Amino acid sequence: MGNQTIGPEIAGSGQIRPVARPGEGSTVARPPAGARTVSEFDTTSAAEKQSAAAAATAAQASGEGRLLGRTVASLGDPTEPGLWIRTPLVSRPGKGRVVYPVNGKAVQLDLIPIDAPVTAGSRMSLAALRVIEAPLTDLPEVEVYAE
């Protein structure tokens, strides 16, 4: 099966999906030790961001995915690279997308569960927030979809 493993279930759907092992499939590096600016912390390449935005837009246009709900997203750990959201809306890791209803922008990303009530907020990566053009210092409400 190459670099994939079978097992995770998406939000109690009973659907088993392959997911990449942590650290595989991504070339995103951690920010340098002296990082100070948003650009220095965001090590996700423009090509990776464009690809994630295009995939999410295509999925959105074709009606793919299942809406898990809306959540308030704050900026997660800016030293953790990649495109991800830590959210109580999923019970197991998987792939999905986030849509920012204010402007309709979307990004495909990793859905990472956190142990909290579903009404708790979520934490989103710096790169993902930048793709959807959400304010980094606000608490934007986003829609979360599972693939």
C-alpha positions in Angstrom: 0.0 0.0 0.0 3.0 2.3 -0.2 2.9 5.1 2.3 -0.7 4.7 3.4 -2.4 2.9 6.2 -6.0 1.8 6.6 -8.0 2.4 9.7 -9.3 5.8 10.6 -13.0 6.4 10.6 -14.4 9.8 9.8 -16.7 11.2 12.5 -18.6 8.0 13.3 -19.6 7.5 9.7 -18.5 3.8 9.8 -16.5 4.7 6.6 -12.9 3.5 6.8 -10.5 5.5 4.7 -6.8 5.4 3.9 -4.8 8.2 5.4 -1.2 9.2 5.0 1.1 8.4 7.9 2.2 11.5 9.9 5.1 13.1 8.2 4.6 11.4 4.9 3.5 13.1 1.7 4.4 16.6 2.9 7.5 18.5 2.3 6.6 21.4 4.6 9.4 22.3 7.0 9.1 23.8 10.4 9.8 27.5 10.6 13.3 28.7 11.4 14.1 29.2 15.1 14.2 33.0 14.7 10.9 33.3 12.9 9.1 36.6 13.6 6.8 37.4 10.7 3.8 35.6 9.3 5.7 34.8 6.2 8.6 33.3 8.1 6.2 31.1 10.2 4.2 30.0 7.1 6.5 27.4 5.4 3.8 25.9 3.2 4.7 26.6 -0.4 2.5 28.6 -2.7 2.1 25.5 -4.9 0.8 23.5 -1.9 -1.6 26.2 -1.0 -2.9 26.6 -4.6 -3.4 22.8 -4.9 -5.3 22.6 -1.5 -7.5 25.6 -2.5 -8.2 24.1 -6.0 -9.0 20.7 -4.6 -11.4 22.2 -2.0 -13.1 24.4 -4.6 -13.6 21.4 -7.0 -15.0 19.3 -4.1 -17.3 22.2 -3.1 -18.5 22.7 -6.7 -19.3 19.0 -7.1 -21.0 18.8 -3.7 -18.5 16.2 -2.4 -18.0 15.7 1.3 -20.3 15.8 4.3 -20.9 18.9 6.4 -19.8 18.2 9.9 -20.8 21.5 11.2 -19.6 25.1 11.9 -16.9 25.9 14.4 -15.1 29.0 15.6 -11.5 28.7 14.5 -8.6 30.4 16.3 -5.0 30.3 15.1 -3.3 27.1 16.1 0.4 26.6 16.9 2.2 28.8 14.2 5.3 26.6 14.5 3.3 23.5 13.4 3.6 23.5 9.6 1.0 22.3 7.0 -2.7 22.6 6.3 -4.8 21.3 9.2 -7.6 22.0 11.7 -7.8 20.5 15.2 -11.5 20.2 15.9 -14.0 18.3 18.1 -16.1 17.8 15.0 -14.2 14.6 14.1 -13.4 11.6 16.2 -10.5 10.3 14.1 -8.0 11.9 11.8 -8.9 12.2 8.1 -9.1 14.5 5.1 -11.6 17.3 4.6 -12.1 20.9 3.8 -12.9 24.1 5.5 -15.0 26.9 3.9 -15.0 30.4 5.2 -18.6 31.6 4.5 -17.7 35.3 4.6 -15.8 35.1 1.3 -16.5 31.5 0.1 -12.9 30.5 0.0 -12.1 26.9 0.8 -9.0 24.8 1.6 -8.4 21.0 1.7 -6.7 20.0 4.9 -6.1 17.4 7.5 -8.9 17.0 10.1 -7.4 16.3 13.5 -9.6 15.4 16.5 -9.4 17.1 19.8 -11.1 15.8 23.0 -13.7 18.5 23.6 -17.4 19.0 23.3 -18.5 19.6 19.7 -19.5 23.1 20.8 -15.9 23.9 21.6 -13.8 25.9 19.2 -11.2 24.6 16.8 -7.6 25.5 16.1 -6.5 26.0 12.5 -3.0 26.2 11.0 -1.5 29.5 9.9 -1.3 28.3 6.3 -4.9 27.2 6.2 -6.1 30.5 7.6 -4.1 32.3 5.0 -5.5 30.2 2.1 -9.1 31.1 3.1 -8.1 34.7 3.8 -9.5 34.7 7.3 -8.2 37.3 9.8 -5.4 35.7 11.9 -6.3 37.7 15.0 -10.0 37.2 14.9 -12.2 34.2 15.6 -13.7 33.3 12.3 -16.5 30.8 12.0 -15.9 28.2 9.4 -17.7 25.2 7.9 -16.0 21.8 8.2 -16.5 19.0 5.7 -15.2 15.5 5.8 -14.3 13.7 2.5 
